[in-house]
């Protein structure tokens, strides 16, 4: 079964009081749960919380795409030297 892909985004406050969402990674929801791969570390907010929301991916025009399916890269769970 193919996995469902999402953009992992972290909120940042705008000067006008709004919210800007920064893409910090990608998430896949599959049969065994949700895998989140971070490309950047989100910055804690003023209260020290780190928030990540999952959104449907956007196309190049900025519009949300329908959820795509794609297999995540296989991760090597072994720690070198151990």
C-alpha positions in Angstrom: 0.0 0.0 0.0 1.4 3.5 -0.9 1.8 6.0 1.8 0.2 9.5 1.9 2.6 12.4 1.9 2.2 15.8 3.7 4.3 18.9 4.2 5.4 19.3 7.8 5.2 23.1 8.6 6.0 25.2 11.7 4.2 28.5 12.4 6.1 31.8 12.7 4.4 35.0 13.7 4.2 37.9 11.2 4.6 41.5 12.1 0.9 42.2 11.3 -0.2 39.5 13.8 -0.8 36.8 11.2 1.0 33.5 10.9 3.5 32.4 8.3 4.0 28.6 7.9 7.6 27.5 7.2 8.1 24.0 5.6 10.5 22.1 7.8 10.1 18.6 6.4 7.8 15.9 5.0 5.5 13.3 6.6 4.2 10.1 5.3 1.1 8.3 6.8 1.2 4.6 6.1 0.0 1.3 7.5 2.6 1.3 10.4 2.0 4.9 11.5 3.3 8.4 10.6 6.9 9.0 9.7 8.1 12.7 9.9 11.5 13.6 8.3 12.7 17.0 9.3 15.0 19.0 6.9 15.2 21.9 9.4 14.7 22.3 13.1 11.6 24.3 14.0 12.1 27.2 16.4 10.3 27.2 19.7 7.6 29.9 20.2 7.6 32.4 23.0 6.3 29.8 25.5 9.0 27.3 24.5 6.7 25.0 22.5 7.7 23.5 19.1 4.7 23.1 16.8 4.5 21.2 13.5 1.3 20.9 11.5 0.8 18.6 8.5 -0.6 20.1 5.3 -1.4 18.7 1.9 1.5 19.5 -0.4 1.4 22.7 -2.6 2.0 22.8 -6.3 4.4 25.3 -7.9 1.5 27.9 -8.1 1.0 27.8 -4.3 -2.3 25.9 -4.5 -2.8 22.9 -2.3 -2.6 19.6 -4.2 -4.7 16.6 -3.6 -2.9 14.3 -1.3 -0.2 12.4 -3.3 1.1 9.0 -2.6 4.8 8.2 -2.6 7.0 5.8 -0.8 9.5 7.3 1.7 13.1 6.6 1.5 14.3 3.6 3.4 16.0 4.6 6.6 19.0 2.8 8.0 18.2 2.4 11.8 21.7 1.2 12.6 24.1 3.5 14.4 27.7 3.2 13.0 30.2 1.9 15.5 27.7 0.3 17.8 
